[in-house]
Amino acid sequence: MANKKEINRRRTFGIVSHPDAGKTTLTEKFLLFGGAIQEAGAVKSNKIKKTATSDWMEIERQRGISVATSVMGFEYRDHKINILDTPGHQDFAEDTFRTLTAVDSVIIVIDGAKGVEPQTKKLMQVCRMRKTPVIVFINKMDRPAQDPYDLLDEVENQLEIGVHPLSWPINDGPEFRGVYNMYEEKLVLFNPGEKAMENNSVEFTDINDPELEEYIGEDAIQLREDLELVEGVYAKFNNKAYLDAQVAPVFFGSALNNFGVKEMLDCFIDIAPTPLPVETEERIVKAEEDKFSGFVFKIHANMDPKHRDRIAFVKVCSGKFERNKNYLHVRNAKTMKFASPTAFMASKKSVIDEAYPGDIVGLHDTGNFKIGDTITEGEKLHFKGLPSFSPELFKYIENADPMKSKQLAKGIEQLMDEGVAQLFTGRASTRKIIGTVGALQFEVIQHRLLHEYGASCRYEPIRLYKTVWITSDNEAQLADFIERKFQQMAFDKEGRNVFLADTPYSLQMAQDKFPDIQFHFTSEF
Ligand code: G4P
């Protein structure tokens, strides 16, 4: 098929890590190798940092936390690579989750001294759920790190995935000499301070070659022992096991020193999956299909603080997306065409004429899109896998400026469409309840309502444990439940029935007493 060549050269992946493990630094290095940015070695420069992280939201600048998810595309060795960055902060876990629905594989960055950290574990759960192939980069080997065997054990046990080291470190910290790259059978030497991009590797197909001593002296003995052991334990690398998300290849390096990054990138190009088939409610959609389809996984507001514009990020799943062609917005049953779709190449946004599966297209949006929306050439498809989770934290949201109630309503509506939080409306009280997964979102909402919509809100506490969607085939029981629990019933934004459980006990009681009612903890059921 015509698009086959384009599909085969695409790799769309997400980088995830616990904050501070080095995700931003690694992303910058990828961009450097792709020629998308030029300032080699200037990693600490704020300028690069700003462009490599999507620093679009003012609040993000204020807090120095990456609350936004950005997309960066670049060309490398005739491949089109799309990196989807994810917010490291745990309060934005849902944002990260949604981004992971748009990737075909993931690179997990781990701090060699700290090992697997809580946020990494959480993110890995999402990868496991979706069977996303994972590569692990153990970073900061230029600093004292844990023993590599311990690190591998930790990854295997804590992230619950098989591991297969494809590079092996020679010492760590001040004695770090480099790595032996098993994938390409070469020794890669670390020269602190040089931040070498090229010419730091020597081919060594035979590790017993005495020449090895010339490069790393007595460390050669330990390296040979390690490699023998590693080979004995892990045998030959099985690419299928990686693609099936059973085994994670592991690389060691130092992103800050640009070390071990190119090796991983080269291997990644070889082994990482091309755009994968995607499930819809109706059928599986394959990248090779002729007709275009895609879904919105992210809506980003406030790209330009002077305008209240939004960009809907669409993952192209099949066919070819073309500028100015008519497409069906399935939920709205509306035909739309896009005059200025954008692509994201490194830090730059540019208008594009076409995009292929794996690519992320930015569509200018005036409020038509919601997370999860599908666009096609006419087929009524609904992409799956973008649920909202039952939130963890709740507050009543009240209007603090009676003159601005319209603005407040509009602001809340649009922020909910973006997936910033979830809104429930009490059936008895008609009060509005905001539910989030992290405390920070309440502040983000308040800040954005004020700065983007000119509306003021205040929060009031509510005693709530969980909001749970309820459905049942037993209509009489459902009606009975709603009547009895009317004070604890609410509608979600789509008008679906939600039970407001104030304690785990009351939820359990409700489940026990009403066996024909299904209690759903995510919005996709
Ligand atoms: P994140 O996006 O995962 O949160 O991490 P980020 O890349 O911002 O890195 C966190 C800190 O770790 C940064 O230092 C960064 O320079 C440092 N770092 C990243 N990779 C390496 C490495 O390979 N070796 C060493 N020694 N340090 C590394 P910072 O001082 O917190 O920030 P900055 O002042 O450098 O921006």
Residues whose N, C-alpha, C, O or C-beta is under 5 A from the ligand:
A	BS01	G4P	S17 H18 P19 D20 A21 G22 K23 T24 T25 L26 K44 N139 K140 M141 D142 R143 G253 S254 A255 L256 N257
